[in-house]
C-alpha cells in the first residue's frame, strides 16, 4: 500500500523526513505530494483555528490523482465545532486524513524543545488517523495507537504499535504492521 504525505502550511523539514522514515515501516512506498489548496475558508477568526473537516474537503476537491492513502501534515491549529481542538481527523474507511503537529510540539506547553517527543507524538497520531482510514475505530486498550487521545499526555501514554486486536483487523488492509514488542 502507498502513502502520499501532503505537507500543508508545514515548515519542519527535519520532522517530515524523520516521520517519513518511521512510516516507511508500514508502507510499500511513500511520496511527498504538494498540492495548492485554498485553506482560508476553513479559518475561524473567533477561534483562531482551522476547521479540519473543511481542509480535508479542500484537498479532496483538488483531486489528487495518486493511488493509496493521503496524510495531510500541517502546523495549523485544528478544530471541529464540538471540540476545543483536534490532533487530527480521518475519513473512516476513506483515503484522506489530516494531522496537526501544532499542539504536539512541547513548546506549545513549555519553553522546552524536544524534537524526539514531537516525532513520537506525530508518528502515533499519523498511525492513529491512518488506522481510521483502514476501518479501525477507537480502541479501549490504552497502549494501542488507536486509543483516543484528548491531550498530549494521553498520546505519550500510548505505545508505538497497534494492539493485537487492531493488528488482526489490519491484516487484510495491505498495510504492513510490525508486531508490538
C-alpha positions as CSV (number, residue, x, y, z in Angstrom):
1,X,0.0,0.0,0.0
2,X,1.2,3.5,-0.8
3,X,1.0,6.6,1.3
4,X,1.1,10.2,0.0
5,X,2.1,12.8,2.5
6,X,0.7,16.3,1.8
7,X,2.6,19.0,3.7
8,X,0.2,21.9,4.0
9,X,1.4,25.0,5.9
10,X,4.2,22.8,7.2
11,X,7.8,24.1,7.5
12,X,9.6,21.5,9.7
13,X,11.5,19.6,7.0
14,X,13.6,17.5,9.5
15,X,10.4,16.3,11.2
16,X,8.9,15.5,7.8
17,X,12.0,13.4,6.8
18,X,12.1,11.5,10.1
19,X,8.3,10.9,10.2
20,X,8.5,9.6,6.6
21,X,11.3,7.2,7.6
22,X,9.3,5.9,10.5
23,X,6.1,5.5,8.5
24,X,8.1,3.6,5.8
25,X,7.9,0.5,8.1
26,X,4.2,0.4,7.3
27,X,4.0,1.3,3.6
28,X,5.5,0.0,0.3
29,X,6.0,3.5,-1.0
30,X,5.7,7.0,0.5
31,X,5.6,10.1,-1.7
32,X,5.6,13.7,-0.7
33,X,2.8,15.3,-2.6
34,X,2.4,19.1,-2.8
35,X,-1.0,20.4,-3.9
36,X,-2.2,24.0,-4.0
37,X,-5.2,24.3,-1.7
38,X,-7.0,27.4,-0.5
39,X,-7.5,26.8,3.2
40,X,-8.8,30.3,4.1
41,X,-12.4,29.2,4.0
42,X,-11.5,26.8,6.8
43,X,-10.3,29.6,9.1
44,X,-12.5,30.6,12.1
45,X,-11.4,34.0,13.2
46,X,-13.3,33.8,16.5
47,X,-11.4,30.6,17.5
48,X,-8.2,31.5,15.6
49,X,-8.1,27.9,14.4
50,X,-8.8,26.0,11.2
51,X,-11.7,23.6,10.7
52,X,-10.1,20.2,9.9
53,X,-13.1,18.8,8.0
54,X,-13.1,21.8,5.6
55,X,-9.3,21.3,4.9
56,X,-9.9,17.7,4.2
57,X,-12.7,18.6,1.8
58,X,-10.5,21.2,0.0
59,X,-7.7,18.6,-0.5
60,X,-10.2,16.0,-1.8
61,X,-11.7,18.6,-4.2
62,X,-8.2,19.4,-5.5
63,X,-8.5,15.8,-7.0
64,X,-5.0,14.4,-6.3
65,X,-4.6,11.5,-8.7
66,X,-2.1,9.3,-6.9
67,X,-3.3,5.9,-5.6
68,X,-3.1,5.0,-1.9
69,X,-3.8,6.9,1.2
70,X,-3.3,10.7,1.8
71,X,-2.0,12.1,5.0
72,X,-2.1,15.9,5.3
73,X,0.5,17.2,7.7
74,X,0.1,20.7,9.0
75,X,1.3,23.1,11.7
76,X,-2.1,24.8,11.8
77,X,-4.2,24.6,15.0
78,X,-7.2,22.5,14.1
79,X,-10.7,22.1,15.5
80,X,-14.1,20.5,14.8
81,X,-17.1,22.5,16.1
82,X,-17.8,20.2,19.1
83,X,-14.2,20.2,20.4
84,X,-11.7,22.9,21.5
85,X,-9.1,21.3,19.3
86,X,-8.2,18.1,17.4
87,X,-4.8,16.5,16.8
88,X,-6.2,15.0,13.6
89,X,-9.2,13.8,11.6
90,X,-9.7,11.0,9.1
91,X,-12.3,9.6,6.8
92,X,-13.4,6.3,8.2
93,X,-12.7,3.7,5.6
94,X,-11.6,6.5,3.3
95,X,-8.3,7.7,1.8
96,X,-7.7,11.1,3.4
97,X,-6.6,12.1,6.8
98,X,-5.0,15.1,8.5
99,X,-2.7,15.5,11.4
100,X,-1.7,18.8,13.0
101,X,1.6,19.0,14.9
102,X,0.7,22.4,16.4
103,X,-0.2,21.0,19.8
104,X,2.3,18.1,19.5
105,X,5.2,20.4,19.9
106,X,6.4,20.5,23.5
107,X,6.9,24.3,23.1
108,X,3.1,24.7,22.9
109,X,3.0,23.8,26.6
110,X,6.5,24.6,28.0
111,X,9.6,26.6,26.9
112,X,11.4,23.3,26.2
113,X,12.1,22.0,22.7
114,X,12.0,18.2,22.3
115,X,12.3,17.0,18.7
116,X,12.3,13.3,19.7
117,X,9.0,13.8,21.6
118,X,7.3,15.7,18.8
119,X,8.4,12.9,16.3
120,X,6.9,10.2,18.5
121,X,3.7,12.1,19.0
122,X,3.4,12.8,15.3
123,X,4.1,9.2,14.4
124,X,1.4,7.9,16.8
125,X,-1.1,10.4,15.6
126,X,-0.4,9.7,11.9
127,X,-0.8,5.9,12.5
128,X,-4.0,6.6,14.5
129,X,-5.6,8.6,11.7
130,X,-4.4,6.1,9.1
131,X,-6.0,3.4,11.2
132,X,-9.3,5.1,10.8
133,X,-8.8,5.2,7.0
134,X,-8.3,1.5,7.2
135,X,-11.5,0.9,9.1
136,X,-10.3,0.9,12.7
137,X,-12.4,2.5,15.4
138,X,-11.1,3.8,18.8
139,X,-9.6,1.0,20.9
140,X,-10.1,0.6,24.6
141,X,-6.5,-0.6,25.1
142,X,-4.6,2.4,26.5
143,X,-1.4,1.2,24.9
144,X,-2.8,0.9,21.4
145,X,-2.2,3.6,18.9
146,X,-6.0,3.6,18.2
147,X,-6.9,4.7,21.7
148,X,-8.5,8.1,21.6
149,X,-6.4,11.0,22.9
150,X,-7.8,14.2,24.2
151,X,-4.4,15.6,25.3
152,X,-0.7,15.1,24.7
153,X,-0.3,13.1,28.0
154,X,-2.7,10.5,26.6
155,X,-0.7,10.4,23.4
156,X,2.5,10.0,25.4
157,X,0.9,7.0,27.3
158,X,0.2,5.1,24.1
159,X,2.6,2.5,22.7
160,X,4.1,2.8,19.2
161,X,2.1,-0.1,17.7
162,X,-1.4,-1.3,17.1
163,X,-2.6,-3.8,19.7
164,X,-3.1,-7.4,18.7
165,X,-6.9,-7.0,18.1
166,X,-6.3,-3.9,15.9
167,X,-3.4,-5.6,14.1
168,X,-5.6,-8.7,13.4
169,X,-8.2,-6.4,11.7
170,X,-5.5,-4.7,9.6
171,X,-4.0,-8.0,8.3
172,X,-6.2,-7.8,5.1
173,X,-5.7,-4.0,4.6
174,X,-2.5,-4.0,2.7
175,X,-0.6,-2.1,5.3
176,X,2.5,-3.6,6.8
177,X,2.1,-3.9,10.6
178,X,5.2,-4.6,12.6
179,X,4.3,-6.6,15.7
180,X,4.4,-4.9,19.1
181,X,7.5,-5.6,21.1
